[in-house]
Amino acid sequence: MSAKIIDGKAFAANVRGKVADHVAHLKEVNGITPGLAVVLVGEDPASQVYVRNKGKQTVEVGMNSIEHKLDASTSEADLLALIDQLNNDPEVHGILCQLPVPDHIDADKVLAAISPAKDVDGFHISNVGLLGTGQKAMVPCTPLGCLMMLREEHGSLSGLNAVVVGRSNIVGKPMAQLLLRDSATVTIAHSRTKDIEEVCRRADILVAAVGRPEMITGDWVKPGATVIDVGINRIPNGEKTKLVGDVHFDSAVEVAGAITPVPGGVGPMTIACLLANTVTACCRAHGLEEPEGLTA
């Protein structure tokens, strides 16, 4: 029997709908329009596409989109000055500096300069610490999207065995923290994990975020498990290339209870959760009730 396919596009559209409703409420009742500022340094083609999509979706949900496109030769000092200006702008509730930045700029310094309250990517060390100690934090967008999907699929995650394959600061570690907060029993597996296949086979929830194409095959998956595939890998496909995840979809779909495809699974949730985080940041800045179903 094939698994249920979790439709990330439909899920993301639903999240954006909730965001749009809350934005309309904030405008009507409080006279506030959430604002998202995106800073892009240089001409990286993939980054340009991301920024364009973020701007488009920000406007579609009724928020203010503020874009700063800077030349690749922009100095670190000038970039930090711009971030300081955005930190102090009451119309801006979320700030995102698109990575990668040019080599002469220290990305860690840039991320540290963003006000934690406006850090809608959830990468600031303060937010990492707050999340790790179970306090209210801005949460990285991709793990937040995964958590929303898992809650929808399972209702409660309490007591379930969850395995996160991958230990990155962007996905693996925060994903594990979020699962712990929802009372799952969490294992982080990685390149040095012994008997990794056996570790994965014990998982009721298996989150693949390791960046290795189709590494996890169906025989690593516990029958009926929920598989969330965060991987986006481009592999040769005849004359062209195709996108695949970290999970070998065709074999895993025969074993899992539910699974996200690549593309069309976790990917669309990332921008949707960025918008959700911006609304959350806006509500927190003004001491207003946070939007239901859009936070961790």
C-alpha positions, 0 to 999 in steps of 0.5 A: 500500500502506498503512503499518503502524499503530504501536499506541501503546496496546498499546505503552504497555501493554507498557511498563507491564507491564515497569514492574510486573514491575520494581516487583514485583522491587524490592519482593520482593528489595530491600524498596523501593517506588518513589514518584511525587509529583505536584503540581497547583496550581489547577483547570485541567481538562486538568491535573486529568484528567492528574493523575488518570490518572497517579495511577491508572496509578502505583497499577496498576503497584504504585508509591506515588502521592503527590498534592499538590493545592494551591489556585490562590492558593498562593504560590510560596514555599509551592510551593518549600517543598513541593518541597524537602520532597519532594526530601528524602523518601527515599520519593519517587523521582520528582517532577512539578509539573503545568504550567501553574502559575498566573501568579504562580508562575515555572514555570522556578524551580519546575522548577529547584527539583526535584532532578535525580535526581527530575526524572522529566519530564527538564526540569531544566537539569542533565538537559538538559545531561547529555542534550546531552553524551551522559551518563546523564540523566533523559529527557523522557517523550514523546521517550523513548516515541518512541525506544522505538517507533523502536527496536522498529520499526528495531532499530538507528537507526545511519546512518538519516536522521532529521528532527525537525520542531519545536524545542521544549525538551519534544520537538523538542530532546531527541528530536534528542539521543536520535536522535543518541545512537543514531547516526542522522543528525539534522536539526531542521526548523522554521518558518524552514527553507527547502524544508522539504518537501524536507528531510522527503522525505529522512527515513527517520524523520520525527518531527512535533512542531510543533503545527500540525494536519495540516501534513505531508502524504503528499507530504512523506513518503519512501516507506517512512519511519517517521512518528512524529506527536507533535502533538495538535491539536483542530480543528472537525468539524461541530458538535463537534471532533476530535483530529488530529496534525501529520501529515495521516494519510490521505495519509501512511498511503499512503506511509509504511512505519509511522506512529503515529495520533492519537489512540492513538499517541504519547499513551499512551506519555507516562504509561507513560514517566513510570512507567518514569522513576520506576523508573529514578530509584528504581534509581539512588537505591539503586545498583541495576541499571536496568530493561532496555528502559525507559531511553534 
